[in-house]
Structure formats: C-alpha cells, structure tokens
Amino acid sequence: GASFEEELAAAKIRLAFDRDRTCLAFAYYDALYPLNPASYPAVLEGCSSALNGLVAVANRAESTDAAAFRAGITSAVETLSVAAALDEHLQRVSTDKPFLERLHEMQSWRLTSWKTARDKLSYRRFFEIAGLVGLRVEDPAVFEATHRCVLGLVEAGLVDGLRVDHIDGLADPENYLLRLRERAGAHAHIIVEKILEASEPLPENWPVDGTTGYEFISALADLLSDESSELWSDGHRSATERAVTECKLQVLSHNFNTEVKRLTGLAACLRDDDAPSTDDERMAEAVRRLIAAMPVYRTYLSGRGASERDSQILGEIGSEARAAAPEVGAEIAMIVVRLKSNDGCADRQLAAQFRTRFQQLSGAVMAKAVEDTFFYRRGDYLAANEVGAAADWTPGGVDRFHEKMRERASRSPAGLSATSTHDTKRGEDARARLYAISEAPELWEAAVARWRDMNGVHHQQGADAPEASVEQFLYQSLLGAWPIEPLSDPKDLAFLQERISNFAVKSLREAKLRTSWDSPDEQYEAATTAFLHEMLGWRNREFLDDFEKTAAPFIRAGLINSLSQTLVKLTAPGIPDIYQGSERLDLSLVDPDNRRPVSTRPSLAEVPRQPTISDFQDCKQTLIGLCLNYRQARGRELLANGEYLPLDVHGPAARHAAAFMRRTENELCITVVPRLVLRHVDAGSLSLPAGLWRDTYLLRPQDCKPRRLLNLATGGTVEPQRCIPMAEILRGFPVAFLVPR
C-alpha cells in the first residue's frame, strides 16, 4: 500500500513460517513472500536450542538441491514444540525493524508500493496489474508445468473445451496454440479471446475452433442500431481517432511507462553502429507513437518472418507515426525495420526479444486505451461502447449484419456467439434497450437537457461534479439498469442507487480524466456519488417520474430487441454463449455488478400467448430452451454446418425486420426478427401491432420449394407460399423461428 519503510514502521510487515510452502517468509496481511534460504541463518541467529535442527538444515542449504532442503525443513519443524518455538522466535525478531530492513535487502526481490509499478517494475505483467506476473509459457518446461492440471482434465474426459484468455498477450500465439492443440487432441474445442477489429480475420494458421465471440456483439449492433440516425455525424470518425490516440498516448506514458522504458532500452541496443546517437526520450517517443498508430491489437511477427498483412500494417503505422512526430522520424524508421526483419542486426536474439515485447505491449495498450479509457469517456451512445467494438464504429444495418454472418458461416462456424460475458460493459438486455436511442436521439437529448435542469440543484456547492459529459453518461447507464416494472419500493430504489454509485466511481477512474485507480480524487468522486444519492432519492419525484415516463418506450423497444438478439444468437452461425443469469433479464453493469448471484427458475413448456412486458423473462428463457432443444436434436447438423442465406423483406415496413435461412440439402429453418421498433411498441404488450406489417412480406428464395412451416415459438403454422405476410409470421409473438412441419 505504501513503501516498505512506511509499512514496516506501521508494523504491518512481520516474519512468519509458511506452513503450506514449508519456508520462512515476510508476511504482509495475508500474503506470504518466501525468503531466500541463504538468509535463514540471519533470521535464526540467537534462537533457542529447540531450533538447533532447523539451524543445521539452514546452514547446509544448497541451491542445487532444493528438494532436500525443503524435506529437511519439514522434518525439523514437524513437532508441535519446535513449531511453537519457531513462531515465538519469529514474533520476537519481527519487532527488530532495523534487522527486517537489512533482511529485506538480502532477498532476490523487493516489496514496494504498487504505485511504483509504472516506473520501476522489472517483470512482465498481465495488462497493468502488478500482482499478476507474466509467465514465459513459450518455454516448453513452463508450458508443461502450468498446463499439467488442465490437460489432465482434458485427457480424463472431464473437460471438452478450452478457452484461452487474452491470446494476444502471449509471446508467440501461433506456436502456443500448435502446442496446445497437439497436447489437447483434435477433438478438444479450443477457442481464443481474440478481439478482432473491423475486417480483421482470425489468423488462418491458428488451430482453433473460433473466438469467444465479441465480434458477434458488434454484428448485433449493426442489426439493431438505426444506420440512418443523426448520431453518426460527418466528423465522427476523425474526432474519434484523435480521442483514441490521446488515450493511447496517456496510458503509454503513465500506466505502461515501465514497459515503454524496457522497449526503449532494447531499441537503443539495436541501432546500427553508424547511426547517429539518440537519447532515451526520443526513442521512447518513437515507441509510443508507433503503438498509438496501431489499427489492430497486434501483429504476429516472429522468426518465421512477417506476413503480407503485418508488413502492410507496419508500413502504415510507420507513416502515420512519422507524420504525427516528425522529430523522431529516424527512430521510428529504425524500429519498423527491426520489427520487420532481423537482417543486418548484430544481435538477433535481442531483436527477437524487442519484437516480441513490442507486440505484447500493443495489445495491452489497445485494450486499456479503448475499452477501459475511451469507452468510459464517450457517453453519446453507450450501446457501442462494448468489448470488441471499434472505437469509430458506425452501424451498417441489415446488409452488413448478413455479410458478417455469411463470413462467420464460412470461416468460424464453431466460434462462440456472445451477448453477455464477464467482461462486457453492460448486460445484454441493458444494451438491447440502449440501441433504441439511435432511433430517437433528439428525444433522448431533450430529456437529458430537461433532467440536467431538474437535478442542477443537487450539484454540491463549489464542486464541478459531475460534468455535463459525465451526467450524460450516467443517464444512459441508468436507462440500461432501470427495472422493467415501475419502481414502487424505496428499498429497490436504494439498491439501484448503490449500484449506479459504485459503477460511477469505477467509470470515472477508468476514464482517467479527473480521478484514477492509482491517484483517486476522493473529493471529486464523493461529489459525484452525493449527486447520484440526491438524484435517486425517493423524494426527488419530479425527476423519477419523468425518467420513468421517458424510459418506458425505450424499455419496451429494448425487450423486443432482446428477444431478437436472443433468437439470432441461437440460430445464426456459431455456438450460442449464454452467460450465467442472462437466460432471464440481464440489466447488469460492468463487473463486479455482473458477478452478483443469480436465481434460477424452470422454463415454461411454451411461451405465453399474447405476452405482456411482465412475461418477458419467461418468454426469453422459454425461447432459449426451445431453440437449444432443437439444436441438440433435429437441428444439430443444420445449425452446425448449414448454409447461411439472407432473406428479403419487401413492403413499407421492410426496414423494421430482418430474416435469414439456414439450409442443408435435407433441412432448413428460418429466423425472423423485428428491429427499430421504438415508435411502434404498445404500452404493456410484448408483441408488435399487426398494422405495422401491413403489405410487408417475407420472400422465400426462388430455389426453395414452398413447404408448410411450424413456428417453434408459438406452435402456429405458416402456409406454403412464395410471399409470406409478416403479420402472419409474427402473429402473437415478437419473433419467429420457422421449421418445416
């Protein structure tokens, strides 16, 4: 929490015997840090004769025979009297603070404040978390040691599939996956958490079944957002690019400063002998500018060379970096050359290390700068602020959705189709209602202006918090978490208030504008949470009633969107990933809010007829059950390997629906879902009015023989015809899943 000296002075550091690891250790709260055996004699000096056996073992310690040393320690302290004498001695020595300082200097490591990690860290870590030390899994011995348990579970038939977290953090993802596939076997289902940017393919030579499915969430955003909305202004892309670059440079200079320093030192050693000398800061700026220009998480350069794609990326980021920082153009050019090839480099091993660490850092920077900084600053359309989404994303509508699904069917039919995960910024049903804002941005903007006037009185005197941009961000977040039914119990409102307040503090720290995790401005945070406390107070009826009234149509449209995305996930190419609790209503916020306990309920035998919004949870869960049963039985081959065929919808309401067919030689199914329904939802009803679909038809493909179809969601039938009325397909339920009767 602070420096070693400060924590020692506060008596928070002591000596202890770690019985689990059979070693002497420094104890700091519940953490035990093993001492170098060479320092044991100093610790045991002046101990009672009861510990003579332990002293003898300590004096014989040899680094070449660790097993014998540990066995000796275990034997020496196995009696209760010796263990008690050791505890008493360590307690007495722990009061000698000057000795503990000298003992600390004798160790192979140093205990230091976590805040120094960004400047002083000497080891690789998971993102910016100093307590999670990176392992050299590229070393075969390390791979075997760290995978012994999990591969044993696979070999025993207890585990069918493996999920590789943050694949881009590895030194050589391809080699790692080849080794994992070889050891796990051809039948193991292996998926990788790979964040794919727009138009970025999963590397073809990776022996995996697909990704964890964040790109599927982006495809749903295309489907359910209004592509014609005025939210997407002409300057949207360029402004976003500038903001993201600023975020990247900030985390590179602060959060990842120690990694940049390490790369700077390596790069300085790679200069040609006849190259002009340069100072460390110039080289560091070149590293920062190149990583800030990366359009994807990382390249996959290795001793095997650079692919055409990676060479193109390096050329592009080199040009962009030189344009942004011409004063370090020479350093940028040198780094790009060294990344592309080892040719002409005197120390190839050093060049390979630089290339590896550069690529590992670029992925971490993209994640922390975009997902965990920029997405907490941008508050105009939170539905797009999701893991895996491009920062400059704009919706492509139904056409782009179909294009992505066709590609998914051909390239990754066994990848996961995610809608909620432990890492998503908000639950799938919260996101589904936020999509509706794109249909009426002017309505939402007017409401936000109105609420700012109402709640202006709740700003703390003398505190500029929350700012207008933060307030906008919080109102959308509140819409995502607002319950379906009207809030009638002060306890429910208090619980919501607590959730939003905790979320607000995390969001402000992630945004890194006025407060952060390592330098929290508690006064600013307190002013924001106090504002929320007053805003969501039971007596603030003017705002609460207005918010509930304004939110109602967004909530109703969101429930329709939720059922649409649920059915699409269950029937589109890919394997549906159903996160714990999301089979029912999932209005969670980012972790830890999405780690709350969930309660399970049995599914109904069939969906309710003419459902109301209060039936939503039963409708969603029952729809999932029906489709999963179909996938497991009759539709197993169809939904695993069937062709993906977009279907046309014609008529005045064509833009309000999307449909596709999955087809094999002997089987087919059709998915039909509504979209952009904000202005067409009825109060209380979960179904859309039949009048919306007047003169609007679903067209069967010309080469598809008309057959009588059964709607699995309702049990209703659709007669064989070329043009099927949408009102007939969506009669009594908002979505339809049609199979031959």
C-alpha positions, 0 to 999 in steps of 0.5 A: 500500500505504501513503501516498505519503510512506511509499512514496516514502521506501521508494523504491518510487515512481520516474519512468519513460517509458511506452513503450506510452502514449508519456508520462512517468509515476510508476511504482509496481511495475508500474503506470504513472500518466501525468503531466500534460504541463504538468509535463514541463518540471519533470521535464526541467529540467537534462537533457542536450542529447540531450533538447533535442527532447523539451524543445521538444515539452514546452514547446509542449504544448497541451491542445487538441491532444493528438494532436500532442503525443503524435506529437511525443513519439514522434518525439523519443524514437524513437532508441535514444540519446535513449531511453537518455538519457531513462531515465538522466535519469529514474533520476537525478531519481527519487532527488530525493524532495523534487522527486517530492513537489512533482511529485506535487502538480502532477498532476490526481490523487493516489496514496494508500493504498487504505485511504483509499478509504472516506473520501476517494475522489472517483470512482465505483467498481465495488462497493468496489474502488478500482482499478476506476473507474466509467465514465459509459457513459450518455454516448453518446461513452463508450458508443461508445468502450468498446463499439467492440471488442465490437460489432465482434465482434458485427457480424463474426459472431464473437460471438452473445451478450452478457452484461452484468455487474452491470446494476444498477450502471449509471446508467440500465439501461433506456436502456443496454440500448435502446442496446445492443440497437439497436447489437447487432441483434435477433438478438444474445442479450443477457442481464443479471446481474440478481439478482432477489429473491423475486417480483421480475420482470425489468423488462418494458421491458428488451430482453433475452433473460433473466438469467444465471440465479441465480434458477434456483439458488434454484428448485433449492433449493426442489426439493431442500431438505426444506420440512418440516425443523426448520431453518426455525424460527418466528423465522427470518425476523425474526432474519434481517432484523435480521442483514441490516440490521446488515450493511447498516448496517456496510458503509454506514458503513465500506466505502461511507462515501465514497459515503454522504458524496457522497449526503449532500452532494447531499441537503443541496443539495436541501432546500427553502429553508424547511426547517429546517437539518440537519447532515451526520450526520443526513442521512447517517443518513437515507441509510443507513437508507433503503438498509438498508430496501431489499427489492430491489437497486434501483429504476429511477427516472429522468426518465421518472418512477417506476413503480407498483412503485418508488413502492410500494417507496419508500413502504415503505422510507420507513416502515420507515426512519422507524420504525427512526430516528425522529430523522431522520424529516424527512430521510428524508421529504425524500429519498423525495420527491426520489427520487420526483419532481423537482417543486418542486426548484430544481435538477433536474439535481442531483436527477437526479444524487442519484437516480441515485447513490442507486440505484447505491449500493443495489445495491452495498450489497445485494450486499456486505451479503448475499452477501459479509457475511451469507452468510459469517456464517450457517453453519446451512445453507450450501446457501442461502447462494448468489448470488441467494438471499434472505437469509430464504429458506425452501424451498417444495418441489415446488409452488413449484419448478413455479410458478417454472418455469411463470413462467420458461416464460412470461416468460424462456424464453431466460434462462440456467439456472445451477448453477455460475458464477464467482461462486457460493459453492460448486460445484454438486455441493458444494451438491447434497450440502449440501441433504441436511442439511435432511433430517437436521439433528439428525444433522448437529448431533450430529456437529458437537457430537461433532467440536467435542469431538474437535478442542477440543484443537487450539484454540491456547492463549489464542486464541478461534479459531475460534468455535463459529459459525465451526467450524460453518461450516467443517464444512459447507464441508468436507462440500461439498469432501470427495472422493467416494472415501475419502481414502487419500493424505496428499498429497490430504489436504494439498491439501484442507487448503490449500484449506479454509485459504485459503477460511477466511481469505477467509470470515472477512474477508468476514464482517467480524466479527473480521478484514477485507480492509482491517484483517486480524487476522493473529493471529486468522486464523493461529489459525484456519488452525493449527486447520484444519492440526491438524484435517486432519492425517493423524494426527488419525484419530479425527476423519477417520474419523468425518467420513468415516463421517458424510459418506458418506450425505450424499455419496451423497444429494448425487450423486443430487441432482446428477444431478437438478439436472443433468437439470432444468437441461437440460430445464426452461425456459431455456438450460442454463449449464454452467460450465467443469469442472462437466460432471464433479464440481464440489466447488469453493469460492468463487473463486479455488478455482473458477478452478483448471484443469480436465481434460477427458475424452470422454463415454461413448456411454451411461451405465453400467448399474447405476452405482456412486458411482465412475461418477458423473462419467461418468454426469453428463457422459454425461447432459449430452451426451445431453440437449444432443444432443437439444436441438440436434436433435429437441428444439430447438423443444420445449425452446425454446418448449414448454409447461411442465406439472407432473406428479403423483406419487401413492403413499407415496413421492410426496414423494421425486420430482418430474416435469414435461412439456414439450409442443408440439402435435407433441412432448413429453418428460418429466423425472423426478427423485428428491429427499430421498433421504438415508435411502434411498441404498445404500452404493456404488450410484448408483441408488435401491432399487426398494422405495422406489417401491413403489405410487408412480406417475407420472400422465400428464395426462388430455389426453395420449394414452398413447404408448410412451416411450424413456428417453434415459438408459438406452435402456429403454422405458416402456409406454403407460399412464395410471399409470406405476410409478416403479420402472419409470421409474427402473429402473437409473438415478437419473433419467429423461428420457422421449421418445416412441419 
